[in-house]
Amino acid sequence: MNQQKILGNHSFQQAFILATFASFRFLSKIYGAITFYLANQELINRYLEKGEEEFEKLRLSLRERNPALYQKLIAAKAQKQGKA
Protein backbone atom coordinates (compact mmCIF):
# COMPACT_ATOMS: atom_id res chain seq x y z
CA MET A 1 0.00 0.00 0.00
CA ASN A 2 0.98 3.56 -0.56
CA GLN A 3 2.50 5.15 2.59
CA GLN A 4 0.69 8.44 1.89
CA LYS A 5 -2.65 6.61 1.72
CA ILE A 6 -1.96 4.86 5.04
CA LEU A 7 -1.05 8.17 6.70
CA GLY A 8 -4.12 9.79 5.16
CA ASN A 9 -6.40 7.11 6.61
CA HIS A 10 -4.68 7.38 9.98
CA SER A 11 -5.08 11.17 9.96
CA PHE A 12 -8.74 10.79 9.07
CA GLN A 13 -9.26 8.35 11.93
CA GLN A 14 -7.55 10.71 14.38
CA ALA A 15 -9.62 13.65 13.16
CA PHE A 16 -12.82 11.62 13.53
CA ILE A 17 -11.88 10.54 17.06
CA LEU A 18 -11.02 14.12 18.06
CA ALA A 19 -14.26 15.46 16.55
CA THR A 20 -16.29 12.81 18.35
CA PHE A 21 -14.54 13.57 21.63
CA ALA A 22 -15.10 17.32 21.16
CA SER A 23 -18.79 16.69 20.48
CA PHE A 24 -19.15 14.66 23.67
CA ARG A 25 -17.36 17.35 25.67
CA PHE A 26 -19.67 20.00 24.18
CA LEU A 27 -22.77 17.94 24.90
CA SER A 28 -21.64 17.24 28.45
CA LYS A 29 -21.27 20.99 29.03
CA ILE A 30 -24.78 21.59 27.71
CA TYR A 31 -26.14 18.78 29.87
CA GLY A 32 -24.31 20.24 32.88
CA ALA A 33 -25.74 23.71 32.26
CA ILE A 34 -29.28 22.36 31.91
CA THR A 35 -28.87 20.24 35.03
CA PHE A 36 -27.58 23.24 36.99
CA TYR A 37 -30.47 25.41 35.79
CA LEU A 38 -33.09 22.81 36.68
CA ALA A 39 -31.56 22.31 40.13
CA ASN A 40 -31.33 26.07 40.80
CA GLN A 41 -34.23 27.48 38.81
CA GLU A 42 -35.63 29.62 41.61
CA LEU A 43 -32.25 31.12 42.48
CA ILE A 44 -31.45 31.87 38.84
CA ASN A 45 -34.84 33.43 38.20
CA ARG A 46 -34.45 35.69 41.26
CA TYR A 47 -30.99 36.70 40.03
CA LEU A 48 -32.35 37.59 36.58
CA GLU A 49 -35.31 39.50 38.05
CA LYS A 50 -32.96 41.47 40.30
CA GLY A 51 -30.83 42.40 37.28
CA GLU A 52 -33.91 43.57 35.38
CA GLU A 53 -35.01 45.67 38.36
CA GLU A 54 -31.56 47.28 38.64
CA PHE A 55 -31.54 48.02 34.93
CA GLU A 56 -34.97 49.66 35.15
CA LYS A 57 -33.79 51.84 38.08
CA LEU A 58 -30.74 52.94 36.09
CA ARG A 59 -32.90 53.67 33.05
CA LEU A 60 -35.28 55.83 35.07
CA SER A 61 -32.39 57.57 36.79
CA LEU A 62 -30.82 58.48 33.43
CA ARG A 63 -34.19 59.67 32.16
CA GLU A 64 -34.55 62.02 35.14
CA ARG A 65 -30.93 63.25 35.27
CA ASN A 66 -30.36 63.78 31.55
CA PRO A 67 -33.58 63.82 29.50
CA ALA A 68 -31.83 65.02 26.32
CA LEU A 69 -29.38 62.09 26.35
CA TYR A 70 -32.20 59.70 27.14
CA GLN A 71 -34.18 60.94 24.12
CA LYS A 72 -31.12 60.54 21.88
CA LEU A 73 -30.69 56.95 23.07
CA ILE A 74 -34.38 56.17 22.47
CA ALA A 75 -34.17 57.69 18.97
CA ALA A 76 -31.00 55.71 18.16
CA LYS A 77 -32.64 52.50 19.38
CA ALA A 78 -35.75 53.15 17.25
CA GLN A 79 -33.58 53.88 14.20
CA LYS A 80 -31.57 50.70 14.72
CA GLN A 81 -34.71 48.60 15.09
CA GLY A 82 -36.10 50.16 11.91
CA LYS A 83 -33.06 48.94 9.99
CA ALA A 84 -33.23 45.40 11.37
N, C-alpha and C positions, 0 to 999 in steps of 0.2 A: 504494500500500500504506500501511497504517497505520504511523506512525512508532513507536508503542509496540510493535507486533508485530515490526518490524525490530530494534529494540533488544532485545526479548525473545529473539529468535533468536540475536542476536549474543552476548548474555549467556550463553545456553545453550551456545553453541559454546565460549566462553571457559572456562566451568565444566567442560565435558567435557575440553578440552585440559589444564586444570590438574589435573583428577582423574587423567587418564591419565599425565601427567608425575609426579604424586605416587606413583602406583602403581609406575611404573618405578623411581623413586628408592628406594621401599620394597623392592622386589624386588632391586634391586642391593645394598642393604645386607644383606639376607638371604643372597644369593649370596656376598657378601664374607665374612660371618661363617662360613658353611659352608666356604668355601675356606680361610680362616684356620685353622679347627678341623682340617680334614683335613690341612693342611700341618704342623700343630703338635700333633697328637694326643697324642704321648708327653709333651711338655712340659706340656700342659694337664692331662692325667691325673695327672701327678706333682704339679702345683700343687693340684689338687682333693684328692688323697690326703693331702698335707701339711696342708691345711686341716682335713680330717676328723680327722687324728691330733692336731692342736693342740686341736681342740674336745674330743676325748675326754680329753686331759690336763687341760683346764680343768674338765670335768665331774667327773672323779675327784678333782681338787683341792678343788672345792667340796664334794663329798660327804664328804671327810675333814675339812675345816676347819669346816664348818657343817652337820652332819647334819640338824638340825631344818629349816633353810631348804631343804635338798635335798629332804626329804620333802614339804614344802609345795609345792615346784615340781612334783614328780612327781604329787602329788594334783591340782593344778590342771590339769596336762596331761591326766591321765586323765579329769577332769570335762569338759574342753573337747572331748576326742575322743568322749566319750559323747553330747554334744549335737550333734555333727556328723553 
